[in-house]
Amino acid sequence: MSKDSLFIRACKGEQTERTPIWIMRQAGRYLPEYRALREKYDFLTSCKTPELASEITIQPIDIVDTDAAILFSDILVIPEAMGMHLELIESKGPVFSEPIRSIGQIENLETDETLSRLDYVMQAVKMTKEKLNGRVPLIGFSGSPWTLATYMVEGKGSKNFDIIKSFVYNEPESAHKLLQILADSVVEYLQAKIDAGCDAVQIFDTWASILSPADFEEYSLKYISYICDNLQSKGVPIIVFAKGVGSYQNLAQLKCDVLGVDWTKELSRVRAEISGRKALQGNLDPTVLFAPKEKIRKETERVLRSYGEGGGHIFNLGHGILSKTPVENVQYLVECVRELSSK
Amino acid sequence: MSKDSLFIRACKGEQTERTPIWIMRQAGRYLPEYRALREKYDFLTSCKTPELASEITIQPIDIVDTDAAILFSDILVIPEAMGMHLELIESKGPVFSEPIRSIGQIENLETDETLSRLDYVMQAVKMTKEKLNGRVPLIGFSGSPWTLATYMVEGKGSKNFDIIKSFVYNEPESAHKLLQILADSVVEYLQAKIDAGCDAVQIFDTWASILSPADFEEYSLKYISYICDNLQSKGVPIIVFAKGVGSYQNLAQLKCDVLGVDWTKELSRVRAEISGRKALQGNLDPTVLFAPKEKIRKETERVLRSYGEGGGHIFNLGHGILSKTPVENVQYLVECVRELSSK
């Protein structure tokens, strides 16, 4: 059963017979089977229809054979459930037509019924668990409050993130109010996912990467910490992936089990920096999957060797898989991890 | 005279009476005087006309009162001088109409006369030195081979940099050939700038930020190292700014004087990591200049305190100044650095 799976045991820092692997955004556009489904249904419809979400979630398990499934969804379903109008066009990135720019808008967020409006996610979790039937564990996820707020305030992709940062610097009280609302929603949301059957949960803080260490602590880490402290995880591992941070020392103090690491870091250095207090997940450069097989194998070996001996490594990319990635290279990566880590 | 300036002494790690400051992209769009000139002349014309380039270089010295000038130019003048057609539209970012995708194109780069086609830069250096008349030192700069190659191969802005990375992974020999051509050109170019009178030179490696540690070493650091080894610097400080790297240990072994640090790092940690072997330059988050004055002051103090006591700190932003930055906030930053670092 999945509770004793390689993936769960590695999350808990246990020694495993080989290194488990899953891939961020593994249920996505690089799979022809996914693209075929998406020709019939748009992105939000696919998220909101448990039959579709569960089918998409399972595609990479069948095709790529990863050691964990991650529920097909999007981090922005939370602000959408709070009443913000969201357009999700994968080629353009997400767009909120009325981004948050004032305390009035924050006060108008529909926070009372957020969780019940996200019931489709819990239905998808249950349906996926049935379909998986114990083959591999199921990961549920959420954006961090900071990353969600960044999208909600910027409204669309940004190069310099000057709108969100001007907002937090000029209206820190409003910013903290928004972040606390989001932190409470994320606790409720991840708790409901755990209660619905998720075997692990991951908090994505993609936009940790744009903050100075002091701002990261004030505007992001504080709220991730609140979430970890308030989840009744019942032994379900919590993974925190803060992309682009300069140091992992503060993250190592979180009540979580695993830290995700992006590909610009050396796993050996991160492991030493935090004295092995957390399991680590990562960290192959996603573009290596465009390389010839020898390079994929060599880089896989490098990542495994960098983590080194002992339990507590979950192989993954250092960020989400890119949509033009050849499927056979992903399959080859999974084979390489299996073979090289069992030696 | 500028040779004994605060800035030069700080680059050499000497204790100074206060911390010098200059600002990456200080001669640029946030200045109304710059925008007024640019209404009359396009970007490349401004770079290529020594009268204009020198006038623009001096604008921030008059208006913001920084402790060093940096020659107004662009890193992409090198590939342009090699015959690549370049469009520089500041709102869109640079575009090469025929990006490099084959060894044939690399072999066709016009490398024989590159330096003589860049003579306008040397004329601008001489004219600026005359106009500065010793007020502050003049910094010349170049892109690193890796960063130049990234622009030349991608051809325009990228989100995932899959084109350049696919190129180096699939055609490593061609990639190394291109990088070596660029490294030789950068040596020539920076040498000519030093010989024309620049008081310091900076190598910008913006796209260090997209590489894994192993790829950074192979595709970028190796060539920066070659440049530092081959420059006859005659005591002119060399500054290397590799944005977004996970570690500074390898950079500390370069034959350079100063390492630039982006704003996601704690200066105290970088200083400890490299055991103080280099002076450090940085690292205020550029968006802090959109904050109220109290926040600007507080963050300035934090950066100064993070570096700590002793010489060898050059205050700067952690990346280029943003074009919508209010000028009065830049002036206030300079005042804060002067006041707080003289205490």
Interface residues (C-beta under 8 A of the other chain):
Chain A: N160 F161 D162 K165 S166 Y169 N170 S209 I210 L211 S212 P213 A214 D215 G244 V245 G246 S247 W263 T264 K265 E266 R269 D285 P286 T287 V288 F290 A291 P292 K295 E299 R302 G318 L322 K324
Chain B: N160 F161 D162 K165 S166 Y169 N170 S209 I210 L211 S212 P213 A214 D215 G244 V245 G246 S247 W263 T264 K265 E266 R269 D285 P286 T287 V288 F290 A291 P292 K295 E299 R302 G318 L322 K324
